Amino acid sequence: MRYIRKRKIHRIIYLWSAVLFILLFCSNLNVYGQDNEASIQDSINTLPNFKVQLLYNVPKESQGSWVALTVDPKGRIYASDQQDRGIYRITVNGTQDKPKVDVKKIVMPLSGAQGLKWAYGHLYADVNGVGIYRLTDTNGNDTLNKMDFLGGPAMRGEHGNHALIRTEDREGLYFIAGDFTPLPKHYESSRLESWDEDLLLPRIWDARGFSRGLMAPGGYIARIDPNANDWEIISTGFRNAYDVAMNQDGELFSYDNDMEWDMGSPWYRPTRIVHVTSGSDWGWRSGSGKWPTYYEDSEPPVVNIGPGAPVGLLFGTGAKFPAKYQRAMYALDWTFGTMRAIHLTPKGSSYTADVEEFISGKQSALPLTDAVIGKDGAMYFVTGGRNLDSKLFRVIYTGDKSTAPAEPVHDPKARAARQVRHELESFHGHQDPDAIDVAWPYLASKDRQIRYAARVAIEAQPVEQWAQKALDENRPQARITGLVALARMGSDSYHDAAIKSLMEMNIGKLSPDEKLGYLRAFALVFIRLGEPNEQQRTQISDKLEKYLPGKDDRVNTELVRDLVYLKDSRVIGKTLSLMRDMKPQPPEWGDLLTRNKRYGGTIKKMVENPPPTNKLKYVFMLRNLRNGWTIKQRREYFTIINDAAGQLGGASYSGFLTNIRDEALSNCSDQEREAVADITGVSLSKQPDFKIHSPEGPGRNWTLEEATKLVVDSLDYGRNYKDGRNAFFAVGCNSCHQFNGYGGNIGPNLQTIGQRFNGADILEAIIHPSAMISDQYSSSKVTLKNGNTITGRVIRTNSQVKVYPPDVKAEPKIFSNDEVESIKQVDVSQMPPGLINSLNPEELRDLVAYLESGGDAKSDMFKTKAELEKEKKDNKGK
């Protein structure tokens, strides 16, 4: 009897153990532990009195790589994989010190959402390359069982469908789209009445083909109703902003991306926080076409951040944090694994900001993707993206400061200024008989956002009702603003009157900011209303030329731009003289090095030894002038380009310089070209001056495992520089990739690959080139209705499809949408597998060393063990 009872007890214990195991397995239950806490505090930087807890390791094979989060009314968190592993509901219970996490996959067949939002009783998902879905619990059993496809724009790739948030009036949603995303097919209205490229001088497309052919409006924000039937364009001209957030004042903000390939060029724009006001155009245009932030028809950022990859953005509203951190905006950077707290201060109708590092990885990467404030007042954030391992973290405050709900900052003057702007914005995008009378006085406002809002309100009204008021306006700033509006909205019948009105103004009495608006007004008249005749060209040149050079570099830049357009050769000597006195300036985001110790490599070198960006903006503009040069001036000009080529920049930097040089040469006479041949003959993409021989072999079909074992711990010394360089050419790497001054530009520039990847990573990219293809290099297969196919980089608009072949100098093939049967992204890299199969083990080691060293023949990798030991001994002696 005792034996039977004992056996029964064992069965019960076994049964309950099995049940517990099943529950743990099925629910992915994760219990926080002390060892976990210690390792997190050692690996993640946080501010004093804030603690980061690792809640959940996402199993990549079954649950993917998470990129979007949202919270439902019950406090559960929803997360989406970036690819096809589904959407998950996460419930966090337990205590603050011992949280318990339960993760369940929702039953609906949905994944790939780069934007999630629980709103109006539904879960909205903006799915990459597809559009917007709405999920609903119709049975009241706490299960999402109905899925409606609401449609909307769709763009496959990371630059397409992005975040969704509720509007300030809680009646709709804001939808944000990246720079490749087409406009909605049927948008109801737009708060911007007119957008275009608006470039006075010819653009240079990206030297590597990125966004070639892409025109305004670029990335945009739209307002939609809960059913996604009505679309209104709110703001345009973003590079690739991923998320939007709203503060306690009901104001909208975004964290816009940069184009890191442009670093070193005068049109590079660092990542930045922008205050998204109604009708704003942030001026992102492809290639060299990006607008300066001082353009009258654009708006400035709240603060520039620097290089990076913006992802999630949120305010601390609802967090159990001190008031300062409840009011803060949190900006997540994927590339550098940093979350910054952006502390806003009201200024006029907008804001200024201070930036503070809130969270960052100490040693290992922390590829942040999204964050939310939980119903419990904690912050939850996730890492992942691009098939990287994901982890779910929680941030709690452990200090003794009050965490009571914080009120908005009380600033009566700022609130009144915002109210004025909001009243003006109420006229945007539609005609109103009161708009002109209400908005006109504010065309001269010193508050740039109010002045901008007033102009957009005026532009929405019939031009004939206000054109003469703009031409006759006595207040200098109001006339400038009014003529910008007239150039944007008027017909060519206003061309002569607009020029006459600008010519009547006294430039010498204008402030620097007014001069910038004045010169932009001239440019917009030329762009939109028509070129000046010869008499006007001469008169305008004579009026502008005497103010060059001035004390304000921004004004000098726009004077040179206008004078080059007007073909005034006097600008050549004056501009070259300006450049002689210039010293390279560190980028304005250089202080990031003091805030974030992990910034290094190319970026650090650019800050410490900056390229001559301030000169290159003038070099870029002067390339258009054909006549009026002396031989001495031509030589000085091309010498500046050659000197600039010796500096570091982004992946497109050298290509841009090459294209500028080539265009300038095309405007030289035969005599001038001959006179500068000794300067321009030094190509930025050098031809090998050494013999290249076939690999000695014998090769083999290298697997990743075999190749990785070969290079691990074997590249520290003793490699052969010349053999590694030879292998680079012998297997054909130079055909597509530029490295160490050699090669093509079809694929990525590999110059800094050793700063970002180790030998194993480099081998994986070579052996499995199709494993991860960036949007910047992806191609699509276009099938026409006649059965023909063409593969290349695709840019699709509402009316046509452009297909750009790999050769960036080749013209695109253009088809109407009616000719196209289908467009499918090609998930196969243009780089063929098996490139290294002709190399023997030593040649493979030398190739990887050559790449990892950055082509530096003096690298330790190419020294003998004896040489390194001698150096170490000598240094110790010193």
Secondary structure, 3 states (H helix, E strand, C coil): CHHHHHHHHHHHHHHHHHHHHHHHHHHCCEECCHHHHHHHHHHEEECCCEEEEEEEEECHHHHCCEEEEEECCCCCEEEEECCCCCEEEEEEEECCCCEEEEEEECCCCCCCEEEEEEECCEEEEEECCCEEEEEECCCCCCCCCEEEEEECCCCCCCCCEEEEEECCCCCCEEEEECCCCCCCCCCCEECCCCCCCCCCCCCCCCCCCCCCCCCCCCEEEEEECCCCCCEEEEEEEECCCCCEEECCCCCEEEEECCCHHHCCCCCCCCEEEEEECCCCECCCCCHHHCCCCCCCCCCCCCEEEECCCEEEEEECCCCCCCHHHHHCEEEEECCCCEEEEEEEEEECCEEEEEEEEEEEECCCCCCEEEEEECCCCCEEEEECCCCCCEEEEEEEECCCCCCCCCCCCCCHHHHHHHHHHHHHHCCCCCCCCCHHHHHHHHHHCCCHHHHHHHHHHHHCCCHHHCHHHHHHCCCHHHHHHHHHHHHHHCCHHHHHHHHHHHHCCCHHHCCHHHHHHHHHHHHHHHHHHCCCCHHHHHHHHHHHHCCCCCCCHHHHHHHHHHHHHCCCCHHHHHHHHHHHCCCCCCCCCCCHHHHCCCCCHHHHHHHHCCCCHHHHHHHHHHCCCCCCCCHHHHHHHHHHHHHHHCCCCCCCHHHHHHHHHHHHHHCCCHHHHHHCHHHHCCCCCECCCCCCCCCCCCCCCCCHHHHHHHHCCCCCCCCCHHHHHHHHHHCCHHHCCEECCEECCCCCCCCCHHHHCCHHHHHHHHHCCCCCCCCCCCEEEEEECCCCEEEEEEEECCCEEEEECCCCCCCCEEEEHHHEEEEEEECCCCCCCCHHHHCCHHHHHHHHHHHHCCCCCCCHHHCCHHHHHHHHHHHHHC
